[in-house]
Amino acid sequence: MRVFLQQSVLRHLGAIAVAGGIGLASPGASLLEIPTELVVEVVEETEEPGWQNEDRQRLLALVAEDQRVVVRARVAEVAGALGHETPDEAEGLLARLAGDASPRVRRSVSRGLESLLAHTDPMFRAGLVARWSTAEDASLREAIARSLGTRTPTLVTDMALSELCRDPEPRVRRAAVGALAPHYEEAPEEYARVAMRLVDDPDGLTRRIARRLVSRHA
């Protein structure tokens, strides 16, 4: 029964995609006709073998238009987890969702980026970090700053975090200083200098995070 329902959902999604493509309906509104749990199940099904990359990416891109936060958040996480197969497409989808109005979706974008960084080759990782760290859109800079708070190695993590900690946007600096802790042992003097710059930051939360970090490693 569940398989039948999922197949019905896939057919419905196909019809929505066609209608949206010819301007007959808004995908976001039409997706609301499908129960949330079924849409999420279909998104999670894309992690299973047997999907063509193009079909998977098309489905995730469509469902990213869903008006429900839980659906968009799951799309971001799955897109990142599958990104090693089609990294450029995954990056594009995550970039679309990085500026989402929902904090939950934005956090899921950062988790998706963590997965993408963990499962792609070193050159792609370095390029991704460089692109997002220097993007005009502060949402992308914040997302990459938050995602760098893991031990996944990239060739430019230290430079990226150093620059992101100088960002004009408080939310970006906040995310960047929060990402310093896991990397402290890699280059203690460098990261201590970066954190020290923020102990008197105009943003109160950034200041508190930096002071805790400096105190912990004093």
mmCIF file of the C-alpha atoms, coordinates in Angstrom:
data_MODEL
# 
_entry.id   MODEL 
# 
loop_
_atom_site.group_PDB 
_atom_site.id 
_atom_site.type_symbol 
_atom_site.label_atom_id 
_atom_site.label_alt_id 
_atom_site.label_comp_id 
_atom_site.label_asym_id 
_atom_site.label_entity_id 
_atom_site.label_seq_id 
_atom_site.pdbx_PDB_ins_code 
_atom_site.Cartn_x 
_atom_site.Cartn_y 
_atom_site.Cartn_z 
_atom_site.occupancy 
_atom_site.B_iso_or_equiv 
_atom_site.pdbx_formal_charge 
_atom_site.auth_seq_id 
_atom_site.auth_comp_id 
_atom_site.auth_asym_id 
_atom_site.auth_atom_id 
_atom_site.pdbx_PDB_model_num 
ATOM 1   C CA . MET A 1 1   ? 0.000  0.000  0.000   1.00 0.00 ? 1   MET A CA 1 
ATOM 2   C CA . ARG A 1 2   ? 2.795  2.385  0.904   1.00 0.00 ? 2   ARG A CA 1 
ATOM 3   C CA . VAL A 1 3   ? 4.610  1.688  -2.370  1.00 0.00 ? 3   VAL A CA 1 
ATOM 4   C CA . PHE A 1 4   ? 1.394  2.408  -4.267  1.00 0.00 ? 4   PHE A CA 1 
ATOM 5   C CA . LEU A 1 5   ? 1.007  5.716  -2.420  1.00 0.00 ? 5   LEU A CA 1 
ATOM 6   C CA . GLN A 1 6   ? 4.595  6.692  -3.203  1.00 0.00 ? 6   GLN A CA 1 
ATOM 7   C CA . GLN A 1 7   ? 4.081  5.878  -6.871  1.00 0.00 ? 7   GLN A CA 1 
ATOM 8   C CA . SER A 1 8   ? 0.923  7.999  -6.843  1.00 0.00 ? 8   SER A CA 1 
ATOM 9   C CA . VAL A 1 9   ? 2.883  10.856 -5.279  1.00 0.00 ? 9   VAL A CA 1 
ATOM 10  C CA . LEU A 1 10  ? 5.560  10.572 -7.965  1.00 0.00 ? 10  LEU A CA 1 
ATOM 11  C CA . ARG A 1 11  ? 2.904  10.721 -10.688 1.00 0.00 ? 11  ARG A CA 1 
ATOM 12  C CA . HIS A 1 12  ? 1.341  13.731 -8.974  1.00 0.00 ? 12  HIS A CA 1 
ATOM 13  C CA . LEU A 1 13  ? 4.724  15.427 -8.737  1.00 0.00 ? 13  LEU A CA 1 
ATOM 14  C CA . GLY A 1 14  ? 5.264  14.795 -12.433 1.00 0.00 ? 14  GLY A CA 1 
ATOM 15  C CA . ALA A 1 15  ? 1.948  16.453 -13.236 1.00 0.00 ? 15  ALA A CA 1 
ATOM 16  C CA . ILE A 1 16  ? 2.837  19.427 -11.025 1.00 0.00 ? 16  ILE A CA 1 
ATOM 17  C CA . ALA A 1 17  ? 6.181  19.787 -12.787 1.00 0.00 ? 17  ALA A CA 1 
ATOM 18  C CA . VAL A 1 18  ? 4.498  19.789 -16.208 1.00 0.00 ? 18  VAL A CA 1 
ATOM 19  C CA . ALA A 1 19  ? 1.826  22.281 -15.114 1.00 0.00 ? 19  ALA A CA 1 
ATOM 20  C CA . GLY A 1 20  ? 4.433  24.582 -13.587 1.00 0.00 ? 20  GLY A CA 1 
ATOM 21  C CA . GLY A 1 21  ? 6.611  24.323 -16.672 1.00 0.00 ? 21  GLY A CA 1 
ATOM 22  C CA . ILE A 1 22  ? 3.848  25.634 -18.915 1.00 0.00 ? 22  ILE A CA 1 
ATOM 23  C CA . GLY A 1 23  ? 2.637  28.253 -16.446 1.00 0.00 ? 23  GLY A CA 1 
ATOM 24  C CA . LEU A 1 24  ? -0.640 26.594 -15.439 1.00 0.00 ? 24  LEU A CA 1 
ATOM 25  C CA . ALA A 1 25  ? 0.041  26.317 -11.710 1.00 0.00 ? 25  ALA A CA 1 
ATOM 26  C CA . SER A 1 26  ? 2.415  27.332 -8.952  1.00 0.00 ? 26  SER A CA 1 
ATOM 27  C CA . PRO A 1 27  ? 4.421  24.279 -7.818  1.00 0.00 ? 27  PRO A CA 1 
ATOM 28  C CA . GLY A 1 28  ? 4.537  25.535 -4.229  1.00 0.00 ? 28  GLY A CA 1 
ATOM 29  C CA . ALA A 1 29  ? 0.758  25.759 -3.907  1.00 0.00 ? 29  ALA A CA 1 
ATOM 30  C CA . SER A 1 30  ? 0.090  22.523 -5.808  1.00 0.00 ? 30  SER A CA 1 
ATOM 31  C CA . LEU A 1 31  ? 2.459  20.529 -3.599  1.00 0.00 ? 31  LEU A CA 1 
ATOM 32  C CA . LEU A 1 32  ? 0.225  21.273 -0.610  1.00 0.00 ? 32  LEU A CA 1 
ATOM 33  C CA . GLU A 1 33  ? -2.290 18.816 -2.068  1.00 0.00 ? 33  GLU A CA 1 
ATOM 34  C CA . ILE A 1 34  ? 0.067  15.975 -1.085  1.00 0.00 ? 34  ILE A CA 1 
ATOM 35  C CA . PRO A 1 35  ? 0.333  15.029 2.621   1.00 0.00 ? 35  PRO A CA 1 
ATOM 36  C CA . THR A 1 36  ? 3.568  16.208 4.210   1.00 0.00 ? 36  THR A CA 1 
ATOM 37  C CA . GLU A 1 37  ? 4.749  12.775 5.328   1.00 0.00 ? 37  GLU A CA 1 
ATOM 38  C CA . LEU A 1 38  ? 4.390  11.374 1.813   1.00 0.00 ? 38  LEU A CA 1 
ATOM 39  C CA . VAL A 1 39  ? 6.377  14.203 0.235   1.00 0.00 ? 39  VAL A CA 1 
ATOM 40  C CA . VAL A 1 40  ? 9.126  13.741 2.829   1.00 0.00 ? 40  VAL A CA 1 
ATOM 41  C CA . GLU A 1 41  ? 9.146  9.977  2.187   1.00 0.00 ? 41  GLU A CA 1 
ATOM 42  C CA . VAL A 1 42  ? 9.572  10.522 -1.541  1.00 0.00 ? 42  VAL A CA 1 
ATOM 43  C CA . VAL A 1 43  ? 12.422 12.979 -0.894  1.00 0.00 ? 43  VAL A CA 1 
ATOM 44  C CA . GLU A 1 44  ? 14.115 10.376 1.310   1.00 0.00 ? 44  GLU A CA 1 
ATOM 45  C CA . GLU A 1 45  ? 13.522 7.697  -1.351  1.00 0.00 ? 45  GLU A CA 1 
ATOM 46  C CA . THR A 1 46  ? 15.877 9.603  -3.643  1.00 0.00 ? 46  THR A CA 1 
ATOM 47  C CA . GLU A 1 47  ? 18.725 8.408  -1.407  1.00 0.00 ? 47  GLU A CA 1 
ATOM 48  C CA . GLU A 1 48  ? 18.036 4.830  -2.522  1.00 0.00 ? 48  GLU A CA 1 
ATOM 49  C CA . PRO A 1 49  ? 19.868 3.250  -5.488  1.00 0.00 ? 49  PRO A CA 1 
ATOM 50  C CA . GLY A 1 50  ? 18.179 3.051  -8.865  1.00 0.00 ? 50  GLY A CA 1 
ATOM 51  C CA . TRP A 1 51  ? 17.532 6.738  -9.484  1.00 0.00 ? 51  TRP A CA 1 
ATOM 52  C CA . GLN A 1 52  ? 18.905 8.490  -12.528 1.00 0.00 ? 52  GLN A CA 1 
ATOM 53  C CA . ASN A 1 53  ? 20.817 11.567 -11.363 1.00 0.00 ? 53  ASN A CA 1 
ATOM 54  C CA . GLU A 1 54  ? 18.821 13.836 -13.651 1.00 0.00 ? 54  GLU A CA 1 
ATOM 55  C CA . ASP A 1 55  ? 15.471 12.529 -12.353 1.00 0.00 ? 55  ASP A CA 1 
ATOM 56  C CA . ARG A 1 56  ? 16.615 12.845 -8.751  1.00 0.00 ? 56  ARG A CA 1 
ATOM 57  C CA . GLN A 1 57  ? 17.813 16.424 -9.202  1.00 0.00 ? 57  GLN A CA 1 
ATOM 58  C CA . ARG A 1 58  ? 14.627 17.395 -11.025 1.00 0.00 ? 58  ARG A CA 1 
ATOM 59  C CA . LEU A 1 59  ? 12.469 16.011 -8.229  1.00 0.00 ? 59  LEU A CA 1 
ATOM 60  C CA . LEU A 1 60  ? 14.479 17.690 -5.466  1.00 0.00 ? 60  LEU A CA 1 
ATOM 61  C CA . ALA A 1 61  ? 14.414 21.015 -7.319  1.00 0.00 ? 61  ALA A CA 1 
ATOM 62  C CA . LEU A 1 62  ? 10.638 20.780 -7.657  1.00 0.00 ? 62  LEU A CA 1 
ATOM 63  C CA . VAL A 1 63  ? 10.014 19.835 -4.027  1.00 0.00 ? 63  VAL A CA 1 
ATOM 64  C CA . ALA A 1 64  ? 12.316 22.656 -2.877  1.00 0.00 ? 64  ALA A CA 1 
ATOM 65  C CA . GLU A 1 65  ? 9.399  24.923 -3.900  1.00 0.00 ? 65  GLU A CA 1 
ATOM 66  C CA . ASP A 1 66  ? 7.142  23.341 -1.252  1.00 0.00 ? 66  ASP A CA 1 
ATOM 67  C CA . GLN A 1 67  ? 5.653  25.872 1.155   1.00 0.00 ? 67  GLN A CA 1 
ATOM 68  C CA . ARG A 1 68  ? 6.179  23.579 4.164   1.00 0.00 ? 68  ARG A CA 1 
ATOM 69  C CA . VAL A 1 69  ? 9.323  24.176 6.186   1.00 0.00 ? 69  VAL A CA 1 
ATOM 70  C CA . VAL A 1 70  ? 9.845  20.508 7.087   1.00 0.00 ? 70  VAL A CA 1 
ATOM 71  C CA . VAL A 1 71  ? 9.862  19.539 3.402   1.00 0.00 ? 71  VAL A CA 1 
ATOM 72  C CA . ARG A 1 72  ? 12.326 22.233 2.321   1.00 0.00 ? 72  ARG A CA 1 
ATOM 73  C CA . ALA A 1 73  ? 14.593 21.397 5.260   1.00 0.00 ? 73  ALA A CA 1 
ATOM 74  C CA . ARG A 1 74  ? 14.671 17.718 4.304   1.00 0.00 ? 74  ARG A CA 1 
ATOM 75  C CA . VAL A 1 75  ? 15.387 18.591 0.662   1.00 0.00 ? 75  VAL A CA 1 
ATOM 76  C CA . ALA A 1 76  ? 18.447 20.594 1.754   1.00 0.00 ? 76  ALA A CA 1 
ATOM 77  C CA . GLU A 1 77  ? 19.817 17.730 3.846   1.00 0.00 ? 77  GLU A CA 1 
ATOM 78  C CA . VAL A 1 78  ? 19.231 15.094 1.161   1.00 0.00 ? 78  VAL A CA 1 
ATOM 79  C CA . ALA A 1 79  ? 20.667 17.304 -1.592  1.00 0.00 ? 79  ALA A CA 1 
ATOM 80  C CA . GLY A 1 80  ? 23.885 17.645 0.385   1.00 0.00 ? 80  GLY A CA 1 
ATOM 81  C CA . ALA A 1 81  ? 24.064 13.949 1.231   1.00 0.00 ? 81  ALA A CA 1 
ATOM 82  C CA . LEU A 1 82  ? 23.720 13.017 -2.449  1.00 0.00 ? 82  LEU A CA 1 
ATOM 83  C CA . GLY A 1 83  ? 25.947 15.808 -3.672  1.00 0.00 ? 83  GLY A CA 1 
ATOM 84  C CA . HIS A 1 84  ? 28.983 13.627 -4.309  1.00 0.00 ? 84  HIS A CA 1 
ATOM 85  C CA . GLU A 1 85  ? 27.185 12.277 -7.397  1.00 0.00 ? 85  GLU A CA 1 
ATOM 86  C CA . THR A 1 86  ? 26.203 15.648 -8.871  1.00 0.00 ? 86  THR A CA 1 
ATOM 87  C CA . PRO A 1 87  ? 28.063 18.253 -6.783  1.00 0.00 ? 87  PRO A CA 1 
ATOM 88  C CA . ASP A 1 88  ? 27.399 21.274 -9.004  1.00 0.00 ? 88  ASP A CA 1 
ATOM 89  C CA . GLU A 1 89  ? 23.648 20.656 -9.016  1.00 0.00 ? 89  GLU A CA 1 
ATOM 90  C CA . ALA A 1 90  ? 23.627 20.049 -5.266  1.00 0.00 ? 90  ALA A CA 1 
ATOM 91  C CA . GLU A 1 91  ? 25.503 23.292 -4.674  1.00 0.00 ? 91  GLU A CA 1 
ATOM 92  C CA . GLY A 1 92  ? 23.010 25.188 -6.830  1.00 0.00 ? 92  GLY A CA 1 
ATOM 93  C CA . LEU A 1 93  ? 20.026 23.785 -4.949  1.00 0.00 ? 93  LEU A CA 1 
ATOM 94  C CA . LEU A 1 94  ? 21.591 24.553 -1.566  1.00 0.00 ? 94  LEU A CA 1 
ATOM 95  C CA . ALA A 1 95  ? 22.323 28.100 -2.734  1.00 0.00 ? 95  ALA A CA 1 
ATOM 96  C CA . ARG A 1 96  ? 18.639 28.514 -3.619  1.00 0.00 ? 96  ARG A CA 1 
ATOM 97  C CA . LEU A 1 97  ? 17.616 27.455 -0.116  1.00 0.00 ? 97  LEU A CA 1 
ATOM 98  C CA . ALA A 1 98  ? 20.353 29.335 1.764   1.00 0.00 ? 98  ALA A CA 1 
ATOM 99  C CA . GLY A 1 99  ? 18.283 32.510 1.932   1.00 0.00 ? 99  GLY A CA 1 
ATOM 100 C CA . ASP A 1 100 ? 15.100 30.749 3.048   1.00 0.00 ? 100 ASP A CA 1 
ATOM 101 C CA . ALA A 1 101 ? 12.886 32.666 5.471   1.00 0.00 ? 101 ALA A CA 1 
ATOM 102 C CA . SER A 1 102 ? 12.936 29.745 7.913   1.00 0.00 ? 102 SER A CA 1 
ATOM 103 C CA . PRO A 1 103 ? 15.915 29.391 10.302  1.00 0.00 ? 103 PRO A CA 1 
ATOM 104 C CA . ARG A 1 104 ? 15.284 25.639 10.289  1.00 0.00 ? 104 ARG A CA 1 
ATOM 105 C CA . VAL A 1 105 ? 15.772 25.441 6.524   1.00 0.00 ? 105 VAL A CA 1 
ATOM 106 C CA . ARG A 1 106 ? 18.899 27.599 6.723   1.00 0.00 ? 106 ARG A CA 1 
ATOM 107 C CA . ARG A 1 107 ? 20.364 25.286 9.376   1.00 0.00 ? 107 ARG A CA 1 
ATOM 108 C CA . SER A 1 108 ? 19.560 22.324 7.130   1.00 0.00 ? 108 SER A CA 1 
ATOM 109 C CA . VAL A 1 109 ? 21.417 24.037 4.288   1.00 0.00 ? 109 VAL A CA 1 
ATOM 110 C CA . SER A 1 110 ? 24.503 24.201 6.506   1.00 0.00 ? 110 SER A CA 1 
ATOM 111 C CA . ARG A 1 111 ? 24.129 20.506 7.320   1.00 0.00 ? 111 ARG A CA 1 
ATOM 112 C CA . GLY A 1 112 ? 23.758 19.808 3.605   1.00 0.00 ? 112 GLY A CA 1 
ATOM 113 C CA . LEU A 1 113 ? 26.956 21.740 2.968   1.00 0.00 ? 113 LEU A CA 1 
ATOM 114 C CA . GLU A 1 114 ? 28.733 19.731 5.674   1.00 0.00 ? 114 GLU A CA 1 
ATOM 115 C CA . SER A 1 115 ? 27.760 16.524 3.839   1.00 0.00 ? 115 SER A CA 1 
ATOM 116 C CA . LEU A 1 116 ? 28.804 17.958 0.497   1.00 0.00 ? 116 LEU A CA 1 
ATOM 117 C CA . LEU A 1 117 ? 32.195 18.996 1.871   1.00 0.00 ? 117 LEU A CA 1 
ATOM 118 C CA . ALA A 1 118 ? 32.681 15.597 3.487   1.00 0.00 ? 118 ALA A CA 1 
ATOM 119 C CA . HIS A 1 119 ? 32.028 13.565 0.345   1.00 0.00 ? 119 HIS A CA 1 
ATOM 120 C CA . THR A 1 120 ? 33.519 15.531 -2.536  1.00 0.00 ? 120 THR A CA 1 
ATOM 121 C CA . ASP A 1 121 ? 37.100 15.778 -3.728  1.00 0.00 ? 121 ASP A CA 1 
ATOM 122 C CA . PRO A 1 122 ? 39.565 18.309 -2.247  1.00 0.00 ? 122 PRO A CA 1 
ATOM 123 C CA . MET A 1 123 ? 39.522 20.652 -5.242  1.00 0.00 ? 123 MET A CA 1 
ATOM 124 C CA . PHE A 1 124 ? 35.734 20.884 -5.301  1.00 0.00 ? 124 PHE A CA 1 
ATOM 125 C CA . ARG A 1 125 ? 35.703 21.475 -1.528  1.00 0.00 ? 125 ARG A CA 1 
ATOM 126 C CA . ALA A 1 126 ? 38.220 24.303 -1.797  1.00 0.00 ? 126 ALA A CA 1 
ATOM 127 C CA . GLY A 1 127 ? 36.294 25.887 -4.662  1.00 0.00 ? 127 GLY A CA 1 
ATOM 128 C CA . LEU A 1 128 ? 32.975 25.647 -2.841  1.00 0.00 ? 128 LEU A CA 1 
ATOM 129 C CA . VAL A 1 129 ? 34.372 27.238 0.318   1.00 0.00 ? 129 VAL A CA 1 
ATOM 130 C CA . ALA A 1 130 ? 35.991 30.028 -1.709  1.00 0.00 ? 130 ALA A CA 1 
ATOM 131 C CA . ARG A 1 131 ? 32.827 30.728 -3.735  1.00 0.00 ? 131 ARG A CA 1 
ATOM 132 C CA . TRP A 1 132 ? 30.484 30.853 -0.767  1.00 0.00 ? 132 TRP A CA 1 
ATOM 133 C CA . SER A 1 133 ? 32.882 32.730 1.514   1.00 0.00 ? 133 SER A CA 1 
ATOM 134 C CA . THR A 1 134 ? 33.163 35.559 -1.009  1.00 0.00 ? 134 THR A CA 1 
ATOM 135 C CA . ALA A 1 135 ? 29.550 35.534 -2.247  1.00 0.00 ? 135 ALA A CA 1 
ATOM 136 C CA . GLU A 1 136 ? 27.641 38.814 -2.355  1.00 0.00 ? 136 GLU A CA 1 
ATOM 137 C CA . ASP A 1 137 ? 24.695 37.142 -0.618  1.00 0.00 ? 137 ASP A CA 1 
ATOM 138 C CA . ALA A 1 138 ? 25.264 37.135 3.150   1.00 0.00 ? 138 ALA A CA 1 
ATOM 139 C CA . SER A 1 139 ? 23.043 34.050 3.461   1.00 0.00 ? 139 SER A CA 1 
ATOM 140 C CA . LEU A 1 140 ? 25.611 32.015 1.530   1.00 0.00 ? 140 LEU A CA 1 
ATOM 141 C CA . ARG A 1 141 ? 28.467 33.379 3.636   1.00 0.00 ? 141 ARG A CA 1 
ATOM 142 C CA . GLU A 1 142 ? 26.604 32.549 6.842   1.00 0.00 ? 142 GLU A CA 1 
ATOM 143 C CA . ALA A 1 143 ? 25.788 29.022 5.631   1.00 0.00 ? 143 ALA A CA 1 
ATOM 144 C CA . ILE A 1 144 ? 29.368 28.183 4.697   1.00 0.00 ? 144 ILE A CA 1 
ATOM 145 C CA . ALA A 1 145 ? 30.683 29.698 7.938   1.00 0.00 ? 145 ALA A CA 1 
ATOM 146 C CA . ARG A 1 146 ? 28.387 27.468 9.968   1.00 0.00 ? 146 ARG A CA 1 
ATOM 147 C CA . SER A 1 147 ? 29.236 24.391 7.886   1.00 0.00 ? 147 SER A CA 1 
ATOM 148 C CA . LEU A 1 148 ? 32.970 24.834 8.504   1.00 0.00 ? 148 LEU A CA 1 
ATOM 149 C CA . GLY A 1 149 ? 32.495 23.947 12.155  1.00 0.00 ? 149 GLY A CA 1 
ATOM 150 C CA . THR A 1 150 ? 33.409 20.318 11.436  1.00 0.00 ? 150 THR A CA 1 
ATOM 151 C CA . ARG A 1 151 ? 36.737 18.559 11.069  1.00 0.00 ? 151 ARG A CA 1 
ATOM 152 C CA . THR A 1 152 ? 36.298 17.901 7.351   1.00 0.00 ? 152 THR A CA 1 
ATOM 153 C CA . PRO A 1 153 ? 39.589 19.125 5.880   1.00 0.00 ? 153 PRO A CA 1 
ATOM 154 C CA . THR A 1 154 ? 39.617 21.750 3.153   1.00 0.00 ? 154 THR A CA 1 
ATOM 155 C CA . LEU A 1 155 ? 42.629 23.514 1.741   1.00 0.00 ? 155 LEU A CA 1 
ATOM 156 C CA . VAL A 1 156 ? 41.273 26.949 2.636   1.00 0.00 ? 156 VAL A CA 1 
ATOM 157 C CA . THR A 1 157 ? 39.412 26.535 5.941   1.00 0.00 ? 157 THR A CA 1 
ATOM 158 C CA . ASP A 1 158 ? 41.778 28.762 7.925   1.00 0.00 ? 158 ASP A CA 1 
ATOM 159 C CA . MET A 1 159 ? 41.734 31.571 5.343   1.00 0.00 ? 159 MET A CA 1 
ATOM 160 C CA . ALA A 1 160 ? 37.977 31.345 4.902   1.00 0.00 ? 160 ALA A CA 1 
ATOM 161 C CA . LEU A 1 161 ? 37.204 31.483 8.625   1.00 0.00 ? 161 LEU A CA 1 
ATOM 162 C CA . SER A 1 162 ? 39.652 34.324 9.135   1.00 0.00 ? 162 SER A CA 1 
ATOM 163 C CA . GLU A 1 163 ? 37.914 36.385 6.451   1.00 0.00 ? 163 GLU A CA 1 
ATOM 164 C CA . LEU A 1 164 ? 34.401 35.410 7.540   1.00 0.00 ? 164 LEU A CA 1 
ATOM 165 C CA . CYS A 1 165 ? 35.233 36.585 11.063  1.00 0.00 ? 165 CYS A CA 1 
ATOM 166 C CA . ARG A 1 166 ? 35.803 40.049 9.515   1.00 0.00 ? 166 ARG A CA 1 
ATOM 167 C CA . ASP A 1 167 ? 32.476 39.995 7.658   1.00 0.00 ? 167 ASP A CA 1 
ATOM 168 C CA . PRO A 1 168 ? 30.375 43.175 7.849   1.00 0.00 ? 168 PRO A CA 1 
ATOM 169 C CA . GLU A 1 169 ? 27.273 41.114 8.722   1.00 0.00 ? 169 GLU A CA 1 
ATOM 170 C CA . PRO A 1 170 ? 27.009 40.209 12.435  1.00 0.00 ? 170 PRO A CA 1 
ATOM 171 C CA . ARG A 1 171 ? 25.241 36.903 11.690  1.00 0.00 ? 171 ARG A CA 1 
ATOM 172 C CA . VAL A 1 172 ? 28.142 35.825 9.484   1.00 0.00 ? 172 VAL A CA 1 
ATOM 173 C CA . ARG A 1 173 ? 30.765 36.732 12.108  1.00 0.00 ? 173 ARG A CA 1 
ATOM 174 C CA . ARG A 1 174 ? 28.683 34.905 14.717  1.00 0.00 ? 174 ARG A CA 1 
ATOM 175 C CA . ALA A 1 175 ? 28.572 31.726 12.619  1.00 0.00 ? 175 ALA A CA 1 
ATOM 176 C CA . ALA A 1 176 ? 32.277 31.990 11.787  1.00 0.00 ? 176 ALA A CA 1 
ATOM 177 C CA . VAL A 1 177 ? 33.516 32.421 15.355  1.00 0.00 ? 177 VAL A CA 1 
ATOM 178 C CA . GLY A 1 178 ? 31.273 29.524 16.375  1.00 0.00 ? 178 GLY A CA 1 
ATOM 179 C CA . ALA A 1 179 ? 33.030 27.359 13.777  1.00 0.00 ? 179 ALA A CA 1 
ATOM 180 C CA . LEU A 1 180 ? 36.540 28.057 15.109  1.00 0.00 ? 180 LEU A CA 1 
ATOM 181 C CA . ALA A 1 181 ? 36.515 25.671 18.086  1.00 0.00 ? 181 ALA A CA 1 
ATOM 182 C CA . PRO A 1 182 ? 36.894 22.321 16.237  1.00 0.00 ? 182 PRO A CA 1 
ATOM 183 C CA . HIS A 1 183 ? 39.920 23.681 14.363  1.00 0.00 ? 183 HIS A CA 1 
ATOM 184 C CA . TYR A 1 184 ? 41.814 25.222 17.278  1.00 0.00 ? 184 TYR A CA 1 
ATOM 185 C CA . GLU A 1 185 ? 44.258 22.339 17.650  1.00 0.00 ? 185 GLU A CA 1 
ATOM 186 C CA . GLU A 1 186 ? 45.172 22.498 13.946  1.00 0.00 ? 186 GLU A CA 1 
ATOM 187 C CA . ALA A 1 187 ? 46.680 25.989 14.238  1.00 0.00 ? 187 ALA A CA 1 
ATOM 188 C CA . PRO A 1 188 ? 46.287 27.314 17.798  1.00 0.00 ? 188 PRO A CA 1 
ATOM 189 C CA . GLU A 1 189 ? 48.147 30.592 17.312  1.00 0.00 ? 189 GLU A CA 1 
ATOM 190 C CA . GLU A 1 190 ? 46.313 31.501 14.108  1.00 0.00 ? 190 GLU A CA 1 
ATOM 191 C CA . TYR A 1 191 ? 42.851 30.750 15.469  1.00 0.00 ? 191 TYR A CA 1 
ATOM 192 C CA . ALA A 1 192 ? 43.649 32.474 18.770  1.00 0.00 ? 192 ALA A CA 1 
ATOM 193 C CA . ARG A 1 193 ? 44.495 35.640 16.813  1.00 0.00 ? 193 ARG A CA 1 
ATOM 194 C CA . VAL A 1 194 ? 41.233 35.391 14.885  1.00 0.00 ? 194 VAL A CA 1 
ATOM 195 C CA . ALA A 1 195 ? 39.186 34.903 18.060  1.00 0.00 ? 195 ALA A CA 1 
ATOM 196 C CA . MET A 1 196 ? 40.974 37.767 19.841  1.00 0.00 ? 196 MET A CA 1 
ATOM 197 C CA . ARG A 1 197 ? 39.855 40.167 17.120  1.00 0.00 ? 197 ARG A CA 1 
ATOM 198 C CA . LEU A 1 198 ? 36.253 39.465 18.092  1.00 0.00 ? 198 LEU A CA 1 
ATOM 199 C CA . VAL A 1 199 ? 36.367 39.772 21.886  1.00 0.00 ? 199 VAL A CA 1 
ATOM 200 C CA . ASP A 1 200 ? 35.270 43.409 21.549  1.00 0.00 ? 200 ASP A CA 1 
ATOM 201 C CA . ASP A 1 201 ? 32.946 42.867 18.574  1.00 0.00 ? 201 ASP A CA 1 
ATOM 202 C CA . PRO A 1 202 ? 29.955 45.241 18.355  1.00 0.00 ? 202 PRO A CA 1 
ATOM 203 C CA . ASP A 1 203 ? 27.629 42.223 18.223  1.00 0.00 ? 203 ASP A CA 1 
ATOM 204 C CA . GLY A 1 204 ? 26.996 40.934 21.741  1.00 0.00 ? 204 GLY A CA 1 
ATOM 205 C CA . LEU A 1 205 ? 26.604 37.257 20.877  1.00 0.00 ? 205 LEU A CA 1 
ATOM 206 C CA . THR A 1 206 ? 29.724 37.233 18.692  1.00 0.00 ? 206 THR A CA 1 
ATOM 207 C CA . ARG A 1 207 ? 31.604 38.863 21.575  1.00 0.00 ? 207 ARG A CA 1 
ATOM 208 C CA . ARG A 1 208 ? 30.440 36.241 24.085  1.00 0.00 ? 208 ARG A CA 1 
ATOM 209 C CA . ILE A 1 209 ? 31.334 33.299 21.826  1.00 0.00 ? 209 ILE A CA 1 
ATOM 210 C CA . ALA A 1 210 ? 34.797 34.756 21.147  1.00 0.00 ? 210 ALA A CA 1 
ATOM 211 C CA . ARG A 1 211 ? 35.482 35.420 24.832  1.00 0.00 ? 211 ARG A CA 1 
ATOM 212 C CA . ARG A 1 212 ? 34.447 31.886 25.823  1.00 0.00 ? 212 ARG A CA 1 
ATOM 213 C CA . LEU A 1 213 ? 36.720 30.485 23.142  1.00 0.00 ? 213 LEU A CA 1 
ATOM 214 C CA . VAL A 1 214 ? 39.706 32.588 24.188  1.00 0.00 ? 214 VAL A CA 1 
ATOM 215 C CA . SER A 1 215 ? 39.140 31.777 27.858  1.00 0.00 ? 215 SER A CA 1 
ATOM 216 C CA . ARG A 1 216 ? 38.906 28.041 27.154  1.00 0.00 ? 216 ARG A CA 1 
ATOM 217 C CA . HIS A 1 217 ? 42.216 28.018 25.287  1.00 0.00 ? 217 HIS A CA 1 
ATOM 218 C CA . ALA A 1 218 ? 44.107 30.523 27.443  1.00 0.00 ? 218 ALA A CA 1 
# 
